[in-house]
Amino acid sequence: MFLKTHKTASSTVLNIMFRFAERYNLTVALPADQLFHLGYPRTFVAHFVEGFETIGQNYNIMCNHLRFNPLEVKKVMAANTFYFSILRNPILLLESSYIYYKDSVPAFRSSKNVNEFLESPTKYYHPADYRKNMYARNIMWFDFGYDNNAKDDKNYTQAVLEEIEQNFHLILIADYFDESMILLKHTLCWDLDDVIYFKLNSRSQDTVQTLTAESEEQIKVWCSLDWKLYLHFNQSFWRRIEQTIGLRVLGEEVDHLRTRQKELMETCLSEQEAVRKDHIRNKALLPFQSGAANILGYNLKQDLDNKTLRTCQKMVIPELQYTSYLYAVQHPHKKRKDVGLPLLWTSLQEKMQLPQSN
């Protein structure tokens, strides 16, 4: 069970989980009907999962966005489930959230830029709007199921950190993504190819706003619950690495991961990097766009053989399209989730698992 937090490289992890599910023919707990998230931002309940009434506890993987609620998740996932999540430095995270959710979050909408918002956040932010404003304050705390407007009291935060440690076997750190993938691989006894990835849902550099030194300090205060969460699990992340893999082996394996990733990019991609939305040739591979962020995608090479093409498509297919595709495969009698874009594969190809020529 992967708790998919927001703006933390979690879409890339979701792609890794979906590919793993397909490779080993596993069942994913997907959102019901036309939804792409498991009831978010409402607190998760089991019936948000498609087929829960009939499938019961027989799901292998759960990884779409949800607001964590352990008692309800445990109704869906078996008792021996491995739980993990990912956190990101709140300073980088808030700037990313601001750009991505600028148009939809009331607290962001009326400020000129991220620094203006951070000069006096309470001028723009109203806790009563918490279901729309959660992206503007302590979003990771919120995703883990806690009150993102709670008072930062030492006993309270300590109790929450201990509860998260009890509920989750592993917390990864997005700022050290490759190191996180190696730790995940070791912890789950996976192969290197299970954690190879192309970065998904990233945005073009020209949409990044530079935070002032004052803004950076203000985030630590404004998002103090997330700051404490991050500091705590960043420490436990490195402690875990030192106790299990060791820094020398970690460095070697990160090098292997990057070499393999580079090989795959050379095999799959016509440009050796992600491209802006208006340069994506196959509209079926266009990622969801949000706010002022220009979300990047990929172009695949034209002359790939069927097997290679299929592998490459799976590496670059955006989250909504992949969710829709898996839903069609797992629930063929239900209405397909509509992404509003051309299909990468027809239903017949999905049934036969055969690749389409480019």
C-alpha atoms as one frame of an Amber mdcrd trajectory, in Angstrom:
protein
   0.000   0.000   0.000   1.555   3.246  -1.188   0.118   6.433   0.320   0.382
   8.795  -2.638   1.140  12.242  -1.234   0.876  15.428  -3.342   3.737  17.107
  -5.271   6.292  14.600  -3.944   7.291  12.663  -7.113   4.479  10.258  -6.191
   3.178   9.987  -9.781   6.506   8.398 -10.709   6.111   5.897  -7.846   2.533
   5.162  -8.972   3.855   4.280 -12.447   6.396   1.906 -10.850   3.581   0.260
  -8.835   1.267  -0.067 -11.854   4.023  -1.645 -13.983   4.850  -4.052 -11.151
   1.150  -4.993 -10.878   1.003  -5.746 -14.609   4.269  -7.675 -14.672   3.037
 -10.078 -11.990  -0.671 -10.001 -12.894  -1.726  -8.389  -9.603  -5.027  -6.743
  -8.714  -4.975  -3.004  -7.983  -7.513  -1.314  -5.687  -8.650   1.315  -8.215
 -11.039   4.235  -7.666 -14.713   3.435  -8.300 -16.626   4.607 -11.377 -15.262
   7.725 -13.123 -12.980   8.880 -10.300  -9.184   8.939 -10.572  -8.563   9.225
  -6.822  -9.895   7.221  -3.895 -12.384   9.830  -2.634  -9.778  12.537  -1.993
  -9.936  14.985  -0.192 -12.586  13.128   1.817 -11.189  10.730   4.393 -10.898
   7.310   2.744 -13.621   4.692   3.153 -13.493   1.192   1.650 -16.392   1.644
  -0.783 -14.344   4.250  -2.704 -12.583   1.198  -4.219 -14.117  -0.334  -7.364
 -15.551  -3.789  -6.678 -14.803  -3.769  -2.931 -18.202  -5.323  -2.116 -17.419
  -8.374  -4.267 -13.601  -8.526  -4.255 -13.245  -7.893  -0.510  -9.692  -8.158
   0.794  -8.200  -9.709  -2.337  -6.367  -6.647  -3.666  -2.576  -6.768  -4.007
  -1.769  -3.092  -4.507  -3.332   0.225  -3.550  -1.632   3.434  -4.676  -4.006
   6.115  -6.035  -4.454   9.383  -4.120  -6.398   9.043  -0.872  -6.563  10.689
   2.553  -5.226   8.003   4.856  -7.632   6.238   7.193  -5.975   3.041   8.491
  -9.116   1.268   9.715 -10.819   1.588   6.324  -7.659   0.798   4.318  -7.298
  -2.399   6.389 -10.757  -3.505   5.210  -9.390  -3.459   1.643  -5.791  -4.614
   2.113  -4.758  -7.929   3.715  -3.236  -8.027   7.205   0.309  -8.678   5.920
   0.334  -5.604   3.614   3.523  -3.535   3.366   2.767   0.194   3.858   5.001
   2.954   2.519   4.839   6.593   1.483   7.036   9.476   0.330   7.749  12.955
   1.733   9.412  16.034   0.259  11.136  19.090   1.702   8.170  21.421   2.490
  10.064  24.455   1.140  10.229  22.964  -2.375   6.817  21.368  -1.971   4.957
  24.603  -1.171   6.417  26.414  -4.187   5.414  23.463  -6.396   1.895  23.389
  -4.909   1.527  27.131  -5.423   2.219  26.885  -9.158   0.260  23.664  -9.710
  -2.846  24.641  -7.702  -2.753  28.409  -8.340  -6.127  28.447 -10.109  -7.997
  26.075  -7.793  -6.882  26.979  -4.257  -8.575  30.114  -2.829  -5.519  30.928
  -0.661  -3.242  31.018  -3.729  -5.616  32.575  -6.227  -5.649  36.123  -4.848
  -1.895  36.549  -4.263   0.443  37.757  -7.028   3.179  35.175  -6.463   4.421
  32.671  -3.893   6.550  35.226  -2.016   3.623  37.615  -1.654   1.479  34.758
  -0.311   4.175  33.851   2.230   4.618  37.451   3.441   1.249  37.155   5.176
  -0.389  33.748   4.523  -3.262  34.355   6.969  -4.417  37.281   4.808  -5.212
  34.788   2.024  -5.765  31.532   3.898  -9.030  30.707   5.683  -9.088  27.422
   7.630 -12.849  27.060   7.089 -12.103  26.395   3.390  -9.925  23.438   4.405
 -11.154  21.106   1.651  -9.999  23.568  -1.001  -7.097  25.090   0.879  -5.283
  22.013   2.180  -2.671  22.368  -0.588  -1.643  25.724   0.920  -0.665  24.462
   4.380   0.757  21.184   5.780  -0.502  19.140   2.821   1.515  16.036   3.750
   0.089  16.105   7.299  -3.377  16.298   5.714  -2.697  13.396   3.312  -1.679
  11.209   6.262  -5.167  11.850   7.667  -4.402  14.534  10.257  -5.647  18.102
  10.811  -3.396  20.399   8.773  -4.580  23.403  10.826  -3.796  21.776  14.182
  -1.807  23.730  16.748   1.867  22.765  16.636   2.020  21.298  20.115   5.055
  19.151  21.022   3.062  16.278  22.581   0.580  16.231  19.692   3.217  16.203
  16.927   5.232  13.540  18.761   2.130  11.332  19.063   1.368  11.719  15.338
   4.948  10.891  14.314   4.841   7.754  16.465   1.484   6.749  14.977   2.836
   7.153  11.426   5.827   5.005  12.382   3.420   2.319  13.597   1.250   2.478
  10.457   4.031   2.614   7.848   6.956   0.265   7.310   8.924   2.717   5.165
   8.896   6.441   4.389  10.850   7.514   1.306  12.264  10.990   0.619  11.570
  12.596  -2.773  14.629  14.858  -2.506  16.720  11.657  -2.652  14.572   9.825
  -5.163  17.170   7.439  -6.596  18.370   6.537  -3.109  14.713   5.977  -2.175
  14.222   3.592  -5.091  17.266   1.549  -4.011  15.980   1.388  -0.428  12.536
   0.320  -1.702  14.131  -2.343  -3.913  16.111  -3.771  -0.982  13.205  -3.629
   1.446  10.818  -5.438  -0.929  13.466  -7.773  -2.453  12.701  -6.380  -5.915
  14.964  -6.328  -8.990  16.615  -3.196 -10.345  14.237  -3.184 -13.334  11.272
  -3.017 -10.923  12.355   0.449  -9.781  13.604   1.912 -13.080  11.582   5.001
 -13.935  11.281   8.050 -16.160  10.355  11.147 -14.161   6.611  11.777 -14.598
   4.426  14.830 -13.962   7.375  17.211 -13.660   7.065  20.796 -14.936   9.215
  23.043 -17.081  11.866  25.039 -15.206  10.527  28.377 -16.437   7.451  27.984
 -14.214   9.544  27.686 -11.038   9.370  30.794  -8.818  12.440  31.696  -6.761
  11.715  31.860  -3.057  13.312  34.626  -1.002  15.318  33.638   2.087  12.460
  35.116   4.185   9.903  32.959   2.344  11.947  29.824   2.961  12.075  30.556
   6.700   8.368  31.428   6.720   7.462  28.026   5.209   9.145  26.283   8.159
   6.787  28.226  10.461   3.650  28.280   8.274   3.973  24.562   7.478   5.614
  23.623  10.782   3.744  20.289  11.025   5.049  19.231   7.605   8.503  20.559
   8.511   8.621  18.365  11.634   7.276  15.393   9.679   9.968  15.847   7.029
  12.865  16.334   9.461  11.841  13.271  11.483  11.523  10.890   8.523  14.509
  12.298   6.642  16.585  11.262   9.681  15.002   7.809   9.893  15.490   7.363
   6.111  19.282   7.813   6.352  19.446   5.777   9.545  17.651   2.932   7.752
  20.086   3.105   4.836  23.113   2.995   7.132  21.663   0.049   9.097  20.707
  -1.990   6.011  22.486  -1.200   2.736  25.319   1.075   3.832  26.376   4.230
   1.993  29.026   2.556  -0.205  26.653  -0.067  -1.658  23.933   2.589  -1.935
  26.233   4.743  -4.088  27.088   1.797  -6.356  23.444   0.812  -6.797  22.340
   4.389  -7.502  24.979   4.457 -10.265  23.569   1.182 -11.699  20.041   2.608
 -11.582  21.079   5.773 -13.425  23.047   3.809 -16.038  20.058   1.531 -16.690
  17.718   4.520 -16.812  19.979   6.248 -19.360  20.059   3.064 -21.499  16.260
   2.876 -21.471  15.926   6.558 -22.328  18.255   6.044 -25.291  16.180   3.039
 -26.374  12.757   4.654 -25.938  12.885   8.402 -26.379  13.328  10.464 -29.517
  14.626  13.333 -27.355  16.727  12.306 -24.360  14.518  14.292 -21.984  10.963
  15.305 -21.181   9.361  17.862 -23.536   6.800  20.656 -23.096   3.115  19.857
 -23.580   2.930  21.490 -27.042   5.837  19.321 -28.263   4.224  15.980 -27.331
   3.379  14.325 -30.656   1.097  11.508 -29.457  -1.809  13.186 -27.639  -2.598
   9.890 -25.894   0.592  10.527 -23.873  -0.295  14.106 -22.864  -0.169  14.538
 -19.061  -2.911  16.376 -17.166  -2.177  20.121 -17.049  -2.808  22.244 -13.986
  -2.445  25.878 -12.902   0.546  27.774 -14.262   2.682  24.622 -14.456   3.678
  23.362 -17.901   3.619  19.612 -17.207   6.170  17.790 -19.327   5.778  14.522
 -21.219   7.713  12.338 -23.648   7.990  11.438 -27.318   8.825   7.826 -28.156
  11.036   6.758 -31.051   9.130   5.790 -34.200  10.848   2.537 -35.176  10.526
   0.391 -32.046   9.611  -3.291 -32.272   6.323  -4.281 -30.629   7.747  -5.588
 -27.344  10.078  -2.600 -26.860   7.323  -0.164 -27.797   5.019  -1.639 -25.168
   7.748  -1.405 -22.503   8.487   2.209 -23.437   4.804   3.180 -23.508   4.364
   1.846 -19.977   7.334   3.951 -18.798   5.858   7.224 -20.078   2.089   6.822
 -19.890   0.694   9.522 -17.547  -1.153   8.657 -14.359  -4.736   9.299 -15.514
  -4.306   7.301 -18.727  -2.653   4.402 -16.869  -5.413   4.371 -14.228  -8.068
   4.364 -16.966  -6.299   1.555 -18.852  -5.871  -0.685 -15.775  -9.505  -0.046
 -14.851 -10.604  -1.204 -18.331  -8.467  -4.362 -18.005  -9.649  -5.199 -14.450
 -13.285  -4.142 -14.882 -14.078  -4.760 -18.569 -17.867  -4.592 -18.010 -17.771
  -1.129 -16.438 -17.809   2.186 -18.321 -14.237   3.215 -19.033 -12.805   6.190
 -17.104 -12.809   9.108 -19.526  -9.529  11.028 -19.744 -10.769  13.136 -22.680
  -7.794  12.106 -24.847  -7.210   9.509 -27.593  -6.643   5.943 -26.331  -3.113
   4.573 -26.434  -4.451   1.037 -26.893  -7.832  -0.186 -28.176  -9.907  -2.507
 -25.959  -9.036  -5.489 -28.136  -5.324  -4.804 -27.722  -5.875  -4.435 -23.986
  -7.550  -7.823 -23.854  -4.793  -9.415 -25.892  -2.092  -7.296 -24.226  -0.689
  -6.662 -27.686   1.142  -3.440 -28.546  -0.033  -1.081 -31.231   2.463   0.170
 -33.795   3.361   3.830 -33.279
